Amino acid sequence: MGVALEQPDKRGDGHGVSCRFHLEYIPDVRYVFFMSRTTKHDPERGDARTRLLDAALCVIRAKGFAGASVDALCQEAAVTKGAYFHHFKSKDALGVAAAQHWAQTTTDFFSGAPYHAPQDALDRVFAYVAFRRSIIAGELADFTCLVGTMAQEVYATSPAIRDACGASIFGHAETLEADIAAAMRDRGISAGWTAASLARHTQTVIQGAFVLAKAGNDPALAHEALDHLDRYIRLLFDCPNKE
């Protein structure tokens, strides 16, 4: 687990909920490099289908869906073309399966992440944003989102892949709704927005942050976007900035 850093609340507003501490979790290397690929010589890589799906996560994020040729996927997975076509009858079938594999892999990863630890719901929301910022590390292809990458590329040409990507993105957003709703209740927030809409907005910012990081070839642009997301949520909840 990460290390929790606490900053006392300077507000003293008597709400008795959240903002008393800004909890920022520093992940260890197993979080930062959670999507790192295994080597071709790793005996624990699994069967051919799993190896192809793991290869897809790496190759598509680095080259895009169009650039992820069968040859490149087979080379990365160290399998034959015969094995590829045995498991996937078309490239679209591979794309759908890769989106589902990503969804399952990231669900397992985020469900065990340290941002769930704070007792207060709003602190958990802030810890989530801090955690997402902290895992923006390494090469662009290492931290950007597979399903976001594919959705932008094939949304008009492959509805099946688009829908699988959407299920992953919206499904992850839904995992944040309970904490946001609890934070709204705790602080008596009643406004023209909902827990679901704010949960989706977090993903809008995160996916946009990845696009800007790619466009500028600079991960710092993604860090900047997550910092602004933290500030925006603090404004919504009338909570002092962490600085």
N, C-alpha and C positions, 0 to 999 in steps of 0.2 A: 504494500500500500504506500501511498505518498505520505509526505510529511505535511501536517497542517500548520499554517502560520496564522496567528490570531492578531487582529488589530482592534483595540478597544473602540467602542462607539463614542464619538465626541458629541453626539447630538443630545442624548439624554431626554428624549421626547416622551418617555413614559409609556410608550406603546407596549413594552414588554414582549415584543416579538421582533425578530430579525434585526438587522443593522447593528446589533450589539457587537457583532464580530464580522469582519470580512474574512471568510475562510478561503484560502487559496491553497490548492493541493499541488504539491510538486511530485509528479509521477516518477517512478523509477524507470529503468531502461526497458522493462518488459512492456510498459505502456507506450513509451515513445516509439518503440520499434515494433509495435504489435503486428504490423502487416508486412514485416520483412520476409522476404521469400527464403525458402530453404534452398540448399545447393542441389545441383543435379546428382551429386554423389551421396546425398543423405539417404540412408537406408530406411528412414522413417517417413518417407514422403507419401506413402499411401498408394492406393491403386491408380490405374491410368486415368480414370475419370476425375478423381480428386486432384491429381497432379496437373491435369489440363485446366481444371477450374482455378487452381492456385496460380498457374501460369497466366491465365487470362487476367487475373487481378493485377498482375505486374505489367504485362505487355500492353493491355488496353489503356491503363493509366499513363504509360510512357508514350505510346504511339497512337492512341485513339482506336476506336472500333474498326474503322476502315483500314488503318495501318497494321492491325493485328492479323497478319496473314496466318493461314494454316501452318505454313512452314515455320514461322516464328513461334507459334504456340507449341508446336510439336518439339521444336528445338529446346525451348525453355522447359518444357515438361519432361524432356528426354523420353518421348514415346514415338511410335510410328504413325504415319498417316492412316494406316489401317485401324489403329486403336482410336484415333480421333473420330473417324467416320463410323466406327462401331458404336460410339457413345453419343455422337451428335450428328444428326442427319443433315443439318444445314448450319451455316454460321449464325443465323438468327436463333436457332435452338441453343447454340453455345452461349449467345448473348443473354438469353433469358435465364439459362442455368447459372451463368456467372453472376447476374444480378441477384438471384436467389441465394447463391453461395455467399456473396458479399453481405446480404442482409442477415443471414444466420451467423456468419463470422463476427460481424460488428455488433449484433445483438448480444452475443456471448461476451464480447469485449466490454461493451458499455455497461452491461448489467453488473459486472464485477469491478467497475471503476470507482475510485475513491470519492467522487463527488456525491455519492449517496450517503456519506457518513454524517454530515451535520444534522442535528436534531430539528433545527428550524427549517421550514419549507423554503423560505426565500433565500436563506443561506445555501440551500442545495441548488437553487437556480443559479446563484452567482458562482458557486463552485463548479457547476456544469460549464458555464461560459469560460471560467478560468482553465478548466481542464481541457476544453476544446482548443483553447489558445496554446496550451503547453505542449500539445502533441503535434503542433505545426512545426516540424523539425525535419532536417535532412533535405534530400532532393525533392523537387516538386512532385514527381511521380510517387514518392513514398508517402506523402501525407494527403494528397488530393483524393477526391471521392470517385470511385469507379462508377457508381450509378449516376452521379451528377454529370460526369464526363460523357457517358453513353446517352443520357437523356437529351443533352444539348445536341448531340450529333445525329441521332436517329429518330427523334420524336415524330417526324413527319413521314419517315420511310418504313419504320418497323413498329407498329402499334404494340406488338407483343412485348418487345424489349422496353419500349416506353412505359407500358403499364407495370412491368416488373420493377423498373427503376422507380416509378412513382410509389409503388407499394413499399419499397425499402425506405425512401425518403419520408413519406408521410407516416409510415409505421414508426420510424424513429422519433419523429416529432410528437407522436401520440404518447410516447413514454415520458414526456416532460409535462403533460397536461395536469396530472394529479398534483405535482408540486406547485405549479403556477396557480392552480385553483385554490389550493390550501393557503398559499401566500396571500391571495386576494381576500380570502375569508378572514385570515388573521389580521390583516391591516384594514379591513372594511372597505376594500376597493370595489366600487361599482361604477363602471364606465362603459363607453361604447365599444369596448373590445372584450374578447373572451380569452380564457386560458388556451383554447385551441388555436385562436388566431395568433396569439403571441408565440406559442410553441412553433407554429409554422413560420413565423417571422424569424425566429432564431435560425431556422434552416435556410431561409432566404439570404440572410446575412452570411452564413457560413459558406453556402454554395457560391455566392457572389464573391466572397473573399478568395476562394480558390481560383475563380476566373481572373480576378485582378492580379493575383500572384503569378498566374501563368502569363497574362498579358504583359506584365512588367518584369517577368522573370525574377521576382523578388518576394520571398516569403514574408518579408517585413510588411508588405501591403496587406497580407492576411492578418497578421498580428494587429495592425492598426484597426482593421474592420472589427475584430473581436473586442478591442478596447472600447470602440464606440458602442458596440452592442451592450457591453456592461454599463456604460454611462446611460444609455437609453432606458434600460430596465430600471436603473436607479431613479431616473426621472419619473417613470410610471408609478413607482412605489414610494415616491417622495423620500428617497433614502440618500444619505450623503455619499459623495463620490469616495472611492477607496483611496485616492491620493492623499 
